[in-house]
Amino acid sequence: MDVRRQSAKSDINITPLIDIVLVLLIVFIVMVPGLSRALEVAVPRIVDGRKEKPVEPPVVVTLDGEGRLFLQREEVTLASLRERLVPVVMLQPLGLRKVFLKVDGELAHERAVQVLDQIRVASDQARRETRARPGFQEEDGGPVKVALTRLKAT
């Protein structure tokens, strides 16, 4: 018996590879012009030499270690805080109303809670007054968000 050894065919058939590469090439050639279209963009305009409005300083209420209360840097009483805070809060953008409350860590918590309550009452009043203004279409400006921090020791 004649036993022939059959050798494995080692040729690679590259025809399917060329077909796939050509299909991909055609797909990319068709898609590239569609990808290069530019979208319209609203570019900010420079008004009065400024690019945007100046950033308003944050509203800061400070309660120091001696129990004194400050709105920004002006000393106020607890009773007058609400009346002084309402117009300041109403100047802030709708939905972005914030007040930073800085409290001395050694002060009794009861005093800080009283100040927080006055800020809440001022927030409610500012919402009512904003809603009552013409042109706001029942928009009340949203609640005032309060960020509470401890005063740094000096």
N, C-alpha and C positions, 0 to 999 in steps of 0.2 A: 504494500500500500504506500501510496505516495502521499505523504502528509505535507501539505503546503502551509506554510505560515502566512497568515494574512496579516498584513501590517495595517495599523490604524491610519485612516486618512487624516493627515495633519493640515490640510488646507482649510483656511478660514473663509467662510462665505461672507463677503462684505457687502453684498447687494442689499440686504435688509438694513444694514447700518447706513448706507448711502441714502436709502429711501427715507429713513427717519430724519437724518440731518437735513435733507432737502425740504421736507415738510416743515421742520422747525424754522428753517431759513425763510421760507415763504410766509409762515405765520408772523415772524418778527418783522419782515419787510412790510407786511400789511398793517401791523399794529403801530409801528413807530410814528408814522405821520399823525395818528390819532392821539398819541401821548404828548406830542409837542405843542398842542394847543394851549394857549395861556388863558387862565381864568381872570376875570375882571377883579381888581383889588381896589378897595377904598383906601387911598393913601391919606394920612392925616395932613391937614392943611395948617400952615403956620399963620396964626392970627396975632397981630400986634407984636410981631417979633418973637412970640413965645410959641412953643410947640403945643403945650397943654396948660391947663389951669394950675396955678400953684397949689401945692398940697396944703390942706388946712391942718393946723396943729390939732392934735388929739385933745379931747375934753378930758381933763384930769381933775378928780376930786381927791383931796389929800386930807387925811385925818392923822394928825401928828400925835406924839407921845403925851402932850399936855392936854389933849382933847380938843384942840383948835381945829376948825374945819376950813379948808381952802377950796375955792373953785378957780382952777388954773393957779394963779399966784395971789389972788385976792381973798382975804379972810371973809367968811360969811358965817351966819348963824344957821343952826339946823332948821329953824322955822323959815328962813328966807332962801334956803337952798333950792326948794322946788320952784319958786317963782323965778329965780335966777337961772335955773337949769333948763327950763322949758324953751325959751327962745334960742338958747345955744344949741340944743338938741335939734330943733326944727331947721336949723341952718345946714345940718348934715344931710347927705344924700339919702333918698328913700331906700329903705332896706339895708342901709349900711350905718345905722346909728349906733355909736359905741361910746361908752364912758369908761375911763380907767379909774379905778378906786385904789388908792394907795393908803394902806393902814399900817400904823406902827404896831409891831408884834407884841409889845408889852401892854397895849391898851385892852380894856375889857371888850369882849365880843359884843356885849349889849349895845355899845355905842356904834360899832360897825354895822350891826343889824338895823339900827335906827336910820343910819345914813343910806343903807341899801333900800330901806322902805321908802325913803324920800325920793330916791332915784326912780324906783318903780312907779310911784305916784306921778312924778314928773313925766315919765315915759307914757303913762296912760293919758295924761292931759295933752301931751304933744301929739299923740295919735288922734285924739278927738279934735283938736284944733286943725290938724292937717286935713282930716276928712271933711271938716266944715268949710275949708277954703274952696273957692270956685276953681274948676279946671283940674282937680285931682281925681275926679271920677271915682269916688268912694275909696280911693287909695289912702291908707292911713300912715304909711311910712314904715310900718313894722315896729316891733318892740326894740327898746334900747338894750343892747348887749353890754353886760358889765364884766370887765376883766379886773379881778381882784389880785393885788400884789402887796407884798410887805415892803415897808419903807426900809431902805438901807440905813444901817447905823452910820452916823457921821462922826 
